[in-house]
Amino acid sequence: MCGSHGTCVDLSDSCHCICDVGYTGYNCYLSICEDNSSPCENNSTCSLCEAGVCNSTGLSFQCDCVDDFYGVLCTDRELKIST
């Protein structure tokens, strides 16, 4: 029921899925890096960390920022000042 990315906790009349790090949803089938649920912003790329936690972020994923964006979720932007 919980797929390959979750563990079923047997309740008296049902199963509750505890998702592996980086996965979400009722049956733990959704990667947090999938397009519709990615926490990364501004067209950045989300990737899950191999060991479950990224050294650089302390989270289960990291965002590869594009253009002038930076920060854990690529929400900050460098301002370019023209002279």
PDB file with SEQRES, HELIX, SHEET and CRYST1 records, atoms N, CA, C and O in Angstrom:
SEQRES   1 A   83  MET CYS GLY SER HIS GLY THR CYS VAL ASP LEU SER ASP          
SEQRES   2 A   83  SER CYS HIS CYS ILE CYS ASP VAL GLY TYR THR GLY TYR          
SEQRES   3 A   83  ASN CYS TYR LEU SER ILE CYS GLU ASP ASN SER SER PRO          
SEQRES   4 A   83  CYS GLU ASN ASN SER THR CYS SER LEU CYS GLU ALA GLY          
SEQRES   5 A   83  VAL CYS ASN SER THR GLY LEU SER PHE GLN CYS ASP CYS          
SEQRES   6 A   83  VAL ASP ASP PHE TYR GLY VAL LEU CYS THR ASP ARG GLU          
SEQRES   7 A   83  LEU LYS ILE SER THR                                          
HELIX    1 AA1 GLY A    3  HIS A    5  5                                   3    
SHEET    1 AA1 2 GLY A   6  ASP A  10  0                                        
SHEET    2 AA1 2 CYS A  15  CYS A  19 -1                                        
SHEET    1 AA2 2 TYR A  23  THR A  24  0                                        
SHEET    2 AA2 2 LEU A  30  SER A  31 -1                                        
SHEET    1 AA3 2 THR A  45  LEU A  48  0                                        
SHEET    2 AA3 2 PHE A  61  ASP A  64 -1                                        
SHEET    1 AA4 2 PHE A  69  TYR A  70  0                                        
SHEET    2 AA4 2 ASP A  76  ARG A  77 -1                                        
CRYST1    1.000    1.000    1.000  90.00  90.00  90.00 P 1           1          
ATOM      1  N   MET A   1       0.812  -1.198   0.000  1.00  0.00           N  
ATOM      2  CA  MET A   1       0.000   0.000   0.000  1.00  0.00           C  
ATOM      3  C   MET A   1       0.857   1.265   0.000  1.00  0.00           C  
ATOM      4  O   MET A   1       0.482   2.264  -0.613  1.00  0.00           O  
ATOM      5  N   CYS A   2       1.990   1.232   0.673  1.00  0.00           N  
ATOM      6  CA  CYS A   2       2.824   2.429   0.777  1.00  0.00           C  
ATOM      7  C   CYS A   2       3.883   2.504  -0.317  1.00  0.00           C  
ATOM      8  O   CYS A   2       4.683   3.439  -0.319  1.00  0.00           O  
ATOM      9  N   GLY A   3       3.916   1.581  -1.218  1.00  0.00           N  
ATOM     10  CA  GLY A   3       4.888   1.612  -2.303  1.00  0.00           C  
ATOM     11  C   GLY A   3       6.301   1.373  -1.794  1.00  0.00           C  
ATOM     12  O   GLY A   3       6.513   0.978  -0.648  1.00  0.00           O  
ATOM     13  N   SER A   4       7.251   1.622  -2.671  1.00  0.00           N  
ATOM     14  CA  SER A   4       8.645   1.344  -2.318  1.00  0.00           C  
ATOM     15  C   SER A   4       9.305   2.476  -1.543  1.00  0.00           C  
ATOM     16  O   SER A   4      10.471   2.366  -1.165  1.00  0.00           O  
ATOM     17  N   HIS A   5       8.567   3.576  -1.297  1.00  0.00           N  
ATOM     18  CA  HIS A   5       9.156   4.722  -0.590  1.00  0.00           C  
ATOM     19  C   HIS A   5       8.437   5.017   0.723  1.00  0.00           C  
ATOM     20  O   HIS A   5       8.426   6.156   1.191  1.00  0.00           O  
ATOM     21  N   GLY A   6       7.843   3.992   1.309  1.00  0.00           N  
ATOM     22  CA  GLY A   6       7.142   4.202   2.564  1.00  0.00           C  
ATOM     23  C   GLY A   6       7.024   2.921   3.368  1.00  0.00           C  
ATOM     24  O   GLY A   6       7.232   1.822   2.853  1.00  0.00           O  
ATOM     25  N   THR A   7       6.690   3.080   4.631  1.00  0.00           N  
ATOM     26  CA  THR A   7       6.505   1.961   5.542  1.00  0.00           C  
ATOM     27  C   THR A   7       5.102   2.049   6.124  1.00  0.00           C  
ATOM     28  O   THR A   7       4.660   3.109   6.568  1.00  0.00           O  
ATOM     29  N   CYS A   8       4.415   0.918   6.111  1.00  0.00           N  
ATOM     30  CA  CYS A   8       3.051   0.876   6.612  1.00  0.00           C  
ATOM     31  C   CYS A   8       3.056   0.656   8.118  1.00  0.00           C  
ATOM     32  O   CYS A   8       3.686  -0.278   8.616  1.00  0.00           O  
ATOM     33  N   VAL A   9       2.355   1.516   8.835  1.00  0.00           N  
ATOM     34  CA  VAL A   9       2.130   1.332  10.258  1.00  0.00           C  
ATOM     35  C   VAL A   9       0.712   0.780  10.378  1.00  0.00           C  
ATOM     36  O   VAL A   9      -0.261   1.456  10.044  1.00  0.00           O  
ATOM     37  N   ASP A  10       0.611  -0.441  10.851  1.00  0.00           N  
ATOM     38  CA  ASP A  10      -0.673  -1.137  10.911  1.00  0.00           C  
ATOM     39  C   ASP A  10      -1.525  -0.576  12.036  1.00  0.00           C  
ATOM     40  O   ASP A  10      -1.169  -0.661  13.212  1.00  0.00           O  
ATOM     41  N   LEU A  11      -2.659  -0.001  11.651  1.00  0.00           N  
ATOM     42  CA  LEU A  11      -3.635   0.470  12.616  1.00  0.00           C  
ATOM     43  C   LEU A  11      -4.711  -0.604  12.734  1.00  0.00           C  
ATOM     44  O   LEU A  11      -4.708  -1.551  11.947  1.00  0.00           O  
ATOM     45  N   SER A  12      -5.591  -0.494  13.649  1.00  0.00           N  
ATOM     46  CA  SER A  12      -6.574  -1.557  13.883  1.00  0.00           C  
ATOM     47  C   SER A  12      -7.405  -1.894  12.644  1.00  0.00           C  
ATOM     48  O   SER A  12      -7.714  -3.062  12.404  1.00  0.00           O  
ATOM     49  N   ASP A  13      -7.768  -0.882  11.861  1.00  0.00           N  
ATOM     50  CA  ASP A  13      -8.597  -1.161  10.695  1.00  0.00           C  
ATOM     51  C   ASP A  13      -8.045  -0.579   9.396  1.00  0.00           C  
ATOM     52  O   ASP A  13      -8.736  -0.580   8.377  1.00  0.00           O  
ATOM     53  N   SER A  14      -6.823  -0.088   9.421  1.00  0.00           N  
ATOM     54  CA  SER A  14      -6.214   0.491   8.217  1.00  0.00           C  
ATOM     55  C   SER A  14      -4.700   0.552   8.358  1.00  0.00           C  
ATOM     56  O   SER A  14      -4.128   0.079   9.340  1.00  0.00           O  
ATOM     57  N   CYS A  15      -4.080   1.132   7.375  1.00  0.00           N  
ATOM     58  CA  CYS A  15      -2.621   1.286   7.363  1.00  0.00           C  
ATOM     59  C   CYS A  15      -2.305   2.764   7.184  1.00  0.00           C  
ATOM     60  O   CYS A  15      -2.921   3.435   6.356  1.00  0.00           O  
ATOM     61  N   HIS A  16      -1.360   3.269   7.946  1.00  0.00           N  
ATOM     62  CA  HIS A  16      -0.889   4.649   7.798  1.00  0.00           C  
ATOM     63  C   HIS A  16       0.539   4.585   7.252  1.00  0.00           C  
ATOM     64  O   HIS A  16       1.388   3.894   7.815  1.00  0.00           O  
ATOM     65  N   CYS A  17       0.801   5.300   6.165  1.00  0.00           N  
ATOM     66  CA  CYS A  17       2.119   5.272   5.536  1.00  0.00           C  
ATOM     67  C   CYS A  17       3.047   6.327   6.138  1.00  0.00           C  
ATOM     68  O   CYS A  17       2.693   7.502   6.233  1.00  0.00           O  
ATOM     69  N   ILE A  18       4.219   5.896   6.535  1.00  0.00           N  
ATOM     70  CA  ILE A  18       5.288   6.802   6.951  1.00  0.00           C  
ATOM     71  C   ILE A  18       6.248   6.865   5.768  1.00  0.00           C  
ATOM     72  O   ILE A  18       6.912   5.878   5.450  1.00  0.00           O  
ATOM     73  N   CYS A  19       6.320   8.014   5.123  1.00  0.00           N  
ATOM     74  CA  CYS A  19       7.108   8.152   3.898  1.00  0.00           C  
ATOM     75  C   CYS A  19       8.601   8.285   4.194  1.00  0.00           C  
ATOM     76  O   CYS A  19       9.004   8.867   5.201  1.00  0.00           O  
ATOM     77  N   ASP A  20       9.409   7.728   3.288  1.00  0.00           N  
ATOM     78  CA  ASP A  20      10.849   7.915   3.342  1.00  0.00           C  
ATOM     79  C   ASP A  20      11.155   9.390   3.142  1.00  0.00           C  
ATOM     80  O   ASP A  20      10.329  10.134   2.613  1.00  0.00           O  
ATOM     81  N   VAL A  21      12.327   9.809   3.560  1.00  0.00           N  
ATOM     82  CA  VAL A  21      12.761  11.188   3.387  1.00  0.00           C  
ATOM     83  C   VAL A  21      12.728  11.532   1.899  1.00  0.00           C  
ATOM     84  O   VAL A  21      13.253  10.788   1.071  1.00  0.00           O  
ATOM     85  N   GLY A  22      12.112  12.654   1.572  1.00  0.00           N  
ATOM     86  CA  GLY A  22      12.050  13.108   0.190  1.00  0.00           C  
ATOM     87  C   GLY A  22      10.791  12.694  -0.555  1.00  0.00           C  
ATOM     88  O   GLY A  22      10.606  13.062  -1.715  1.00  0.00           O  
ATOM     89  N   TYR A  23       9.915  11.924   0.109  1.00  0.00           N  
ATOM     90  CA  TYR A  23       8.676  11.466  -0.535  1.00  0.00           C  
ATOM     91  C   TYR A  23       7.477  11.882   0.290  1.00  0.00           C  
ATOM     92  O   TYR A  23       7.572  12.070   1.503  1.00  0.00           O  
ATOM     93  N   THR A  24       6.349  12.023  -0.383  1.00  0.00           N  
ATOM     94  CA  THR A  24       5.145  12.516   0.269  1.00  0.00           C  
ATOM     95  C   THR A  24       3.912  11.907  -0.384  1.00  0.00           C  
ATOM     96  O   THR A  24       4.021  11.127  -1.330  1.00  0.00           O  
ATOM     97  N   GLY A  25       2.762  12.262   0.117  1.00  0.00           N  
ATOM     98  CA  GLY A  25       1.509  11.780  -0.440  1.00  0.00           C  
ATOM     99  C   GLY A  25       0.938  10.633   0.368  1.00  0.00           C  
ATOM    100  O   GLY A  25       1.620  10.051   1.212  1.00  0.00           O  
ATOM    101  N   TYR A  26      -0.309  10.314   0.108  1.00  0.00           N  
ATOM    102  CA  TYR A  26      -1.020   9.284   0.855  1.00  0.00           C  
ATOM    103  C   TYR A  26      -0.296   7.939   0.820  1.00  0.00           C  
ATOM    104  O   TYR A  26      -0.216   7.249   1.837  1.00  0.00           O  
ATOM    105  N   ASN A  27       0.226   7.569  -0.339  1.00  0.00           N  
ATOM    106  CA  ASN A  27       0.921   6.285  -0.493  1.00  0.00           C  
ATOM    107  C   ASN A  27       2.426   6.437  -0.697  1.00  0.00           C  
ATOM    108  O   ASN A  27       3.097   5.475  -1.073  1.00  0.00           O  
ATOM    109  N   CYS A  28       2.956   7.616  -0.457  1.00  0.00           N  
ATOM    110  CA  CYS A  28       4.398   7.893  -0.564  1.00  0.00           C  
ATOM    111  C   CYS A  28       4.938   7.712  -1.976  1.00  0.00           C  
ATOM    112  O   CYS A  28       6.101   7.346  -2.151  1.00  0.00           O  
ATOM    113  N   TYR A  29       4.114   7.961  -2.980  1.00  0.00           N  
ATOM    114  CA  TYR A  29       4.554   7.803  -4.361  1.00  0.00           C  
ATOM    115  C   TYR A  29       5.133   9.073  -4.957  1.00  0.00           C  
ATOM    116  O   TYR A  29       5.802   9.015  -5.989  1.00  0.00           O  
ATOM    117  N   LEU A  30       4.891  10.220  -4.333  1.00  0.00           N  
ATOM    118  CA  LEU A  30       5.334  11.488  -4.899  1.00  0.00           C  
ATOM    119  C   LEU A  30       6.678  11.932  -4.335  1.00  0.00           C  
ATOM    120  O   LEU A  30       6.845  12.048  -3.121  1.00  0.00           O  
ATOM    121  N   SER A  31       7.616  12.175  -5.210  1.00  0.00           N  
ATOM    122  CA  SER A  31       8.879  12.783  -4.802  1.00  0.00           C  
ATOM    123  C   SER A  31       8.601  14.259  -4.561  1.00  0.00           C  
ATOM    124  O   SER A  31       7.851  14.876  -5.317  1.00  0.00           O  
ATOM    125  N   ILE A  32       9.191  14.833  -3.523  1.00  0.00           N  
ATOM    126  CA  ILE A  32       8.965  16.261  -3.280  1.00  0.00           C  
ATOM    127  C   ILE A  32       9.565  17.110  -4.395  1.00  0.00           C  
ATOM    128  O   ILE A  32       9.296  18.309  -4.476  1.00  0.00           O  
ATOM    129  N   CYS A  33      10.372  16.497  -5.251  1.00  0.00           N  
ATOM    130  CA  CYS A  33      10.995  17.230  -6.352  1.00  0.00           C  
ATOM    131  C   CYS A  33      10.196  17.158  -7.649  1.00  0.00           C  
ATOM    132  O   CYS A  33      10.633  17.703  -8.663  1.00  0.00           O  
ATOM    133  N   GLU A  34       9.041  16.502  -7.644  1.00  0.00           N  
ATOM    134  CA  GLU A  34       8.240  16.478  -8.861  1.00  0.00           C  
ATOM    135  C   GLU A  34       7.721  17.867  -9.164  1.00  0.00           C  
ATOM    136  O   GLU A  34       7.536  18.684  -8.262  1.00  0.00           O  
ATOM    137  N   ASP A  35       7.488  18.128 -10.430  1.00  0.00           N  
ATOM    138  CA  ASP A  35       7.138  19.473 -10.904  1.00  0.00           C  
ATOM    139  C   ASP A  35       6.076  20.177 -10.079  1.00  0.00           C  
ATOM    140  O   ASP A  35       6.265  21.333  -9.700  1.00  0.00           O  
ATOM    141  N   ASN A  36       4.976  19.520  -9.795  1.00  0.00           N  
ATOM    142  CA  ASN A  36       3.860  20.185  -9.118  1.00  0.00           C  
ATOM    143  C   ASN A  36       4.088  20.430  -7.643  1.00  0.00           C  
ATOM    144  O   ASN A  36       3.410  21.266  -7.046  1.00  0.00           O  
ATOM    145  N   SER A  37       5.030  19.720  -7.041  1.00  0.00           N  
ATOM    146  CA  SER A  37       5.214  19.881  -5.601  1.00  0.00           C  
ATOM    147  C   SER A  37       6.620  20.325  -5.220  1.00  0.00           C  
ATOM    148  O   SER A  37       6.951  20.368  -4.035  1.00  0.00           O  
ATOM    149  N   SER A  38       7.442  20.653  -6.192  1.00  0.00           N  
ATOM    150  CA  SER A  38       8.827  21.038  -5.905  1.00  0.00           C  
ATOM    151  C   SER A  38       8.875  22.271  -5.013  1.00  0.00           C  
ATOM    152  O   SER A  38       8.187  23.258  -5.276  1.00  0.00           O  
ATOM    153  N   PRO A  39       9.684  22.218  -3.962  1.00  0.00           N  
ATOM    154  CA  PRO A  39       9.827  23.385  -3.093  1.00  0.00           C  
ATOM    155  C   PRO A  39      10.746  24.459  -3.691  1.00  0.00           C  
ATOM    156  O   PRO A  39      10.791  25.588  -3.203  1.00  0.00           O  
ATOM    157  N   CYS A  40      11.471  24.095  -4.744  1.00  0.00           N  
ATOM    158  CA  CYS A  40      12.399  25.039  -5.378  1.00  0.00           C  
ATOM    159  C   CYS A  40      11.641  26.022  -6.255  1.00  0.00           C  
ATOM    160  O   CYS A  40      10.675  25.655  -6.924  1.00  0.00           O  
ATOM    161  N   GLU A  41      12.082  27.267  -6.248  1.00  0.00           N  
ATOM    162  CA  GLU A  41      11.376  28.312  -6.977  1.00  0.00           C  
ATOM    163  C   GLU A  41      12.205  28.874  -8.122  1.00  0.00           C  
ATOM    164  O   GLU A  41      13.387  28.562  -8.269  1.00  0.00           O  
ATOM    165  N   ASN A  42      11.563  29.706  -8.926  1.00  0.00           N  
ATOM    166  CA  ASN A  42      12.212  30.453 -10.008  1.00  0.00           C  
ATOM    167  C   ASN A  42      12.909  29.560 -11.031  1.00  0.00           C  
ATOM    168  O   ASN A  42      14.048  29.812 -11.422  1.00  0.00           O  
ATOM    169  N   ASN A  43      12.203  28.511 -11.456  1.00  0.00           N  
ATOM    170  CA  ASN A  43      12.688  27.585 -12.492  1.00  0.00           C  
ATOM    171  C   ASN A  43      13.954  26.833 -12.108  1.00  0.00           C  
ATOM    172  O   ASN A  43      14.678  26.346 -12.976  1.00  0.00           O  
ATOM    173  N   SER A  44      14.220  26.738 -10.823  1.00  0.00           N  
ATOM    174  CA  SER A  44      15.396  25.986 -10.381  1.00  0.00           C  
ATOM    175  C   SER A  44      15.104  24.485 -10.428  1.00  0.00           C  
ATOM    176  O   SER A  44      13.947  24.074 -10.522  1.00  0.00           O  
ATOM    177  N   THR A  45      16.148  23.681 -10.362  1.00  0.00           N  
ATOM    178  CA  THR A  45      16.026  22.234 -10.431  1.00  0.00           C  
ATOM    179  C   THR A  45      16.165  21.644  -9.036  1.00  0.00           C  
ATOM    180  O   THR A  45      17.092  21.978  -8.297  1.00  0.00           O  
ATOM    181  N   CYS A  46      15.239  20.767  -8.685  1.00  0.00           N  
ATOM    182  CA  CYS A  46      15.240  20.094  -7.387  1.00  0.00           C  
ATOM    183  C   CYS A  46      15.810  18.696  -7.556  1.00  0.00           C  
ATOM    184  O   CYS A  46      15.492  18.007  -8.526  1.00  0.00           O  
ATOM    185  N   SER A  47      16.648  18.273  -6.622  1.00  0.00           N  
ATOM    186  CA  SER A  47      17.153  16.900  -6.642  1.00  0.00           C  
ATOM    187  C   SER A  47      17.227  16.360  -5.219  1.00  0.00           C  
ATOM    188  O   SER A  47      17.597  17.067  -4.282  1.00  0.00           O  
ATOM    189  N   LEU A  48      16.862  15.077  -5.084  1.00  0.00           N  
ATOM    190  CA  LEU A  48      16.940  14.417  -3.783  1.00  0.00           C  
ATOM    191  C   LEU A  48      18.389  14.076  -3.482  1.00  0.00           C  
ATOM    192  O   LEU A  48      19.172  13.813  -4.394  1.00  0.00           O  
ATOM    193  N   CYS A  49      18.740  14.078  -2.229  1.00  0.00           N  
ATOM    194  CA  CYS A  49      20.107  13.766  -1.819  1.00  0.00           C  
ATOM    195  C   CYS A  49      20.249  12.268  -1.600  1.00  0.00           C  
ATOM    196  O   CYS A  49      19.365  11.621  -1.038  1.00  0.00           O  
ATOM    197  N   GLU A  50      21.363  11.733  -2.047  1.00  0.00           N  
ATOM    198  CA  GLU A  50      21.599  10.291  -2.004  1.00  0.00           C  
ATOM    199  C   GLU A  50      21.563   9.727  -0.586  1.00  0.00           C  
ATOM    200  O   GLU A  50      20.996   8.656  -0.366  1.00  0.00           O  
ATOM    201  N   ALA A  51      22.141  10.406   0.350  1.00  0.00           N  
ATOM    202  CA  ALA A  51      22.221   9.886   1.719  1.00  0.00           C  
ATOM    203  C   ALA A  51      20.970  10.203   2.538  1.00  0.00           C  
ATOM    204  O   ALA A  51      20.905   9.878   3.723  1.00  0.00           O  
ATOM    205  N   GLY A  52      19.978  10.835   1.912  1.00  0.00           N  
ATOM    206  CA  GLY A  52      18.756  11.198   2.625  1.00  0.00           C  
ATOM    207  C   GLY A  52      18.764  12.620   3.137  1.00  0.00           C  
ATOM    208  O   GLY A  52      17.708  13.233   3.291  1.00  0.00           O  
ATOM    209  N   VAL A  53      19.952  13.152   3.403  1.00  0.00           N  
ATOM    210  CA  VAL A  53      20.083  14.540   3.870  1.00  0.00           C  
ATOM    211  C   VAL A  53      21.289  15.161   3.175  1.00  0.00           C  
ATOM    212  O   VAL A  53      22.378  14.588   3.170  1.00  0.00           O  
ATOM    213  N   CYS A  54      21.086  16.326   2.594  1.00  0.00           N  
ATOM    214  CA  CYS A  54      22.178  17.039   1.915  1.00  0.00           C  
ATOM    215  C   CYS A  54      23.053  17.753   2.934  1.00  0.00           C  
ATOM    216  O   CYS A  54      22.543  18.376   3.865  1.00  0.00           O  
ATOM    217  N   ASN A  55      24.344  17.667   2.767  1.00  0.00           N  
ATOM    218  CA  ASN A  55      25.263  18.378   3.656  1.00  0.00           C  
ATOM    219  C   ASN A  55      25.094  19.888   3.524  1.00  0.00           C  
ATOM    220  O   ASN A  55      25.212  20.622   4.505  1.00  0.00           O  
ATOM    221  N   SER A  56      24.817  20.342   2.308  1.00  0.00           N  
ATOM    222  CA  SER A  56      24.751  21.788   2.062  1.00  0.00           C  
ATOM    223  C   SER A  56      23.488  22.443   2.612  1.00  0.00           C  
ATOM    224  O   SER A  56      23.506  23.630   2.938  1.00  0.00           O  
ATOM    225  N   THR A  57      22.385  21.685   2.721  1.00  0.00           N  
ATOM    226  CA  THR A  57      21.121  22.293   3.150  1.00  0.00           C  
ATOM    227  C   THR A  57      20.575  21.730   4.458  1.00  0.00           C  
ATOM    228  O   THR A  57      19.805  22.401   5.145  1.00  0.00           O  
ATOM    229  N   GLY A  58      20.965  20.503   4.809  1.00  0.00           N  
ATOM    230  CA  GLY A  58      20.391  19.847   5.977  1.00  0.00           C  
ATOM    231  C   GLY A  58      18.996  19.314   5.700  1.00  0.00           C  
ATOM    232  O   GLY A  58      18.313  18.849   6.613  1.00  0.00           O  
ATOM    233  N   LEU A  59      18.569  19.380   4.436  1.00  0.00           N  
ATOM    234  CA  LEU A  59      17.256  18.906   4.020  1.00  0.00           C  
ATOM    235  C   LEU A  59      17.409  17.649   3.171  1.00  0.00           C  
ATOM    236  O   LEU A  59      18.526  17.212   2.894  1.00  0.00           O  
ATOM    237  N   SER A  60      16.292  17.072   2.760  1.00  0.00           N  
ATOM    238  CA  SER A  60      16.339  15.859   1.946  1.00  0.00           C  
ATOM    239  C   SER A  60      16.528  16.160   0.466  1.00  0.00           C  
ATOM    240  O   SER A  60      16.597  15.238  -0.348  1.00  0.00           O  
ATOM    241  N   PHE A  61      16.613  17.434   0.106  1.00  0.00           N  
ATOM    242  CA  PHE A  61      16.746  17.845  -1.286  1.00  0.00           C  
ATOM    243  C   PHE A  61      17.638  19.066  -1.365  1.00  0.00           C  
ATOM    244  O   PHE A  61      17.953  19.696  -0.356  1.00  0.00           O  
ATOM    245  N   GLN A  62      18.037  19.385  -2.583  1.00  0.00           N  
ATOM    246  CA  GLN A  62      18.741  20.637  -2.813  1.00  0.00           C  
ATOM    247  C   GLN A  62      18.234  21.253  -4.100  1.00  0.00           C  
ATOM    248  O   GLN A  62      17.808  20.545  -5.012  1.00  0.00           O  
ATOM    249  N   CYS A  63      18.280  22.558  -4.171  1.00  0.00           N  
ATOM    250  CA  CYS A  63      17.838  23.291  -5.341  1.00  0.00           C  
ATOM    251  C   CYS A  63      19.056  23.820  -6.084  1.00  0.00           C  
ATOM    252  O   CYS A  63      19.946  24.425  -5.486  1.00  0.00           O  
ATOM    253  N   ASP A  64      19.088  23.590  -7.380  1.00  0.00           N  
ATOM    254  CA  ASP A  64      20.134  24.152  -8.235  1.00  0.00           C  
ATOM    255  C   ASP A  64      19.555  25.395  -8.881  1.00  0.00           C  
ATOM    256  O   ASP A  64      18.747  25.310  -9.806  1.00  0.00           O  
ATOM    257  N   CYS A  65      19.972  26.539  -8.391  1.00  0.00           N  
ATOM    258  CA  CYS A  65      19.400  27.818  -8.820  1.00  0.00           C  
ATOM    259  C   CYS A  65      19.897  28.217 -10.205  1.00  0.00           C  
ATOM    260  O   CYS A  65      20.981  27.826 -10.636  1.00  0.00           O  
ATOM    261  N   VAL A  66      19.067  29.012 -10.892  1.00  0.00           N  
ATOM    262  CA  VAL A  66      19.421  29.522 -12.208  1.00  0.00           C  
ATOM    263  C   VAL A  66      19.506  31.041 -12.167  1.00  0.00           C  
ATOM    264  O   VAL A  66      19.044  31.689 -11.228  1.00  0.00           O  
ATOM    265  N   ASP A  67      20.105  31.577 -13.202  1.00  0.00           N  
ATOM    266  CA  ASP A  67      20.245  33.024 -13.381  1.00  0.00           C  
ATOM    267  C   ASP A  67      20.875  33.666 -12.146  1.00  0.00           C  
ATOM    268  O   ASP A  67      21.923  33.217 -11.682  1.00  0.00           O  
ATOM    269  N   ASP A  68      20.254  34.694 -11.621  1.00  0.00           N  
ATOM    270  CA  ASP A  68      20.814  35.438 -10.496  1.00  0.00           C  
ATOM    271  C   ASP A  68      20.223  35.018  -9.159  1.00  0.00           C  
ATOM    272  O   ASP A  68      20.406  35.717  -8.162  1.00  0.00           O  
ATOM    273  N   PHE A  69      19.520  33.895  -9.117  1.00  0.00           N  
ATOM    274  CA  PHE A  69      18.871  33.463  -7.886  1.00  0.00           C  
ATOM    275  C   PHE A  69      19.822  32.632  -7.036  1.00  0.00           C  
ATOM    276  O   PHE A  69      20.724  31.969  -7.548  1.00  0.00           O  
ATOM    277  N   TYR A  70      19.598  32.683  -5.726  1.00  0.00           N  
ATOM    278  CA  TYR A  70      20.396  31.899  -4.790  1.00  0.00           C  
ATOM    279  C   TYR A  70      19.570  31.630  -3.545  1.00  0.00           C  
ATOM    280  O   TYR A  70      18.431  32.086  -3.446  1.00  0.00           O  
ATOM    281  N   GLY A  71      20.121  30.907  -2.613  1.00  0.00           N  
ATOM    282  CA  GLY A  71      19.436  30.554  -1.377  1.00  0.00           C  
ATOM    283  C   GLY A  71      18.973  29.107  -1.422  1.00  0.00           C  
ATOM    284  O   GLY A  71      18.987  28.484  -2.484  1.00  0.00           O  
ATOM    285  N   VAL A  72      18.569  28.576  -0.298  1.00  0.00           N  
ATOM    286  CA  VAL A  72      18.171  27.178  -0.182  1.00  0.00           C  
ATOM    287  C   VAL A  72      17.055  26.838  -1.166  1.00  0.00           C  
ATOM    288  O   VAL A  72      17.088  25.780  -1.793  1.00  0.00           O  
ATOM    289  N   LEU A  73      16.065  27.725  -1.308  1.00  0.00           N  
ATOM    290  CA  LEU A  73      14.936  27.478  -2.209  1.00  0.00           C  
ATOM    291  C   LEU A  73      14.986  28.353  -3.465  1.00  0.00           C  
ATOM    292  O   LEU A  73      14.017  28.421  -4.220  1.00  0.00           O  
ATOM    293  N   CYS A  74      16.113  29.015  -3.679  1.00  0.00           N  
ATOM    294  CA  CYS A  74      16.301  29.910  -4.837  1.00  0.00           C  
ATOM    295  C   CYS A  74      15.301  31.057  -4.839  1.00  0.00           C  
ATOM    296  O   CYS A  74      14.767  31.427  -5.885  1.00  0.00           O  
ATOM    297  N   THR A  75      15.057  31.607  -3.679  1.00  0.00           N  
ATOM    298  CA  THR A  75      14.104  32.709  -3.559  1.00  0.00           C  
ATOM    299  C   THR A  75      14.777  34.084  -3.499  1.00  0.00           C  
ATOM    300  O   THR A  75      14.120  35.112  -3.661  1.00  0.00           O  
ATOM    301  N   ASP A  76      16.072  34.089  -3.268  1.00  0.00           N  
ATOM    302  CA  ASP A  76      16.795  35.364  -3.184  1.00  0.00           C  
ATOM    303  C   ASP A  76      17.413  35.682  -4.540  1.00  0.00           C  
ATOM    304  O   ASP A  76      17.760  34.783  -5.306  1.00  0.00           O  
ATOM    305  N   ARG A  77      17.543  36.962  -4.821  1.00  0.00           N  
ATOM    306  CA  ARG A  77      18.077  37.362  -6.123  1.00  0.00           C  
ATOM    307  C   ARG A  77      19.114  38.451  -5.958  1.00  0.00           C  
ATOM    308  O   ARG A  77      18.937  39.401  -5.196  1.00  0.00           O  
ATOM    309  N   GLU A  78      20.204  38.289  -6.696  1.00  0.00           N  
ATOM    310  CA  GLU A  78      21.244  39.314  -6.699  1.00  0.00           C  
ATOM    311  C   GLU A  78      20.766  40.489  -7.532  1.00  0.00           C  
ATOM    312  O   GLU A  78      20.246  40.326  -8.636  1.00  0.00           O  
ATOM    313  N   LEU A  79      20.951  41.655  -6.987  1.00  0.00           N  
ATOM    314  CA  LEU A  79      20.604  42.867  -7.739  1.00  0.00           C  
ATOM    315  C   LEU A  79      21.814  43.336  -8.513  1.00  0.00           C  
ATOM    316  O   LEU A  79      22.906  43.479  -7.965  1.00  0.00           O  
ATOM    317  N   LYS A  80      21.607  43.570  -9.778  1.00  0.00           N  
ATOM    318  CA  LYS A  80      22.699  44.093 -10.609  1.00  0.00           C  
ATOM    319  C   LYS A  80      22.519  45.591 -10.700  1.00  0.00           C  
ATOM    320  O   LYS A  80      21.469  46.085 -11.111  1.00  0.00           O  
ATOM    321  N   ILE A  81      23.559  46.306 -10.311  1.00  0.00           N  
ATOM    322  CA  ILE A  81      23.511  47.761 -10.340  1.00  0.00           C  
ATOM    323  C   ILE A  81      24.351  48.223 -11.513  1.00  0.00           C  
ATOM    324  O   ILE A  81      25.548  47.946 -11.590  1.00  0.00           O  
ATOM    325  N   SER A  82      23.712  48.922 -12.413  1.00  0.00           N  
ATOM    326  CA  SER A  82      24.461  49.438 -13.562  1.00  0.00           C  
ATOM    327  C   SER A  82      25.051  50.793 -13.203  1.00  0.00           C  
ATOM    328  O   SER A  82      24.444  51.587 -12.484  1.00  0.00           O  
ATOM    329  N   THR A  83      26.228  51.032 -13.711  1.00  0.00           N  
ATOM    330  CA  THR A  83      26.905  52.300 -13.387  1.00  0.00           C  
ATOM    331  C   THR A  83      26.904  53.243 -14.544  1.00  0.00           C  
ATOM    332  O   THR A  83      27.431  54.350 -14.439  1.00  0.00           O  
TER     333      THR A  83                                                      
END                                                                             
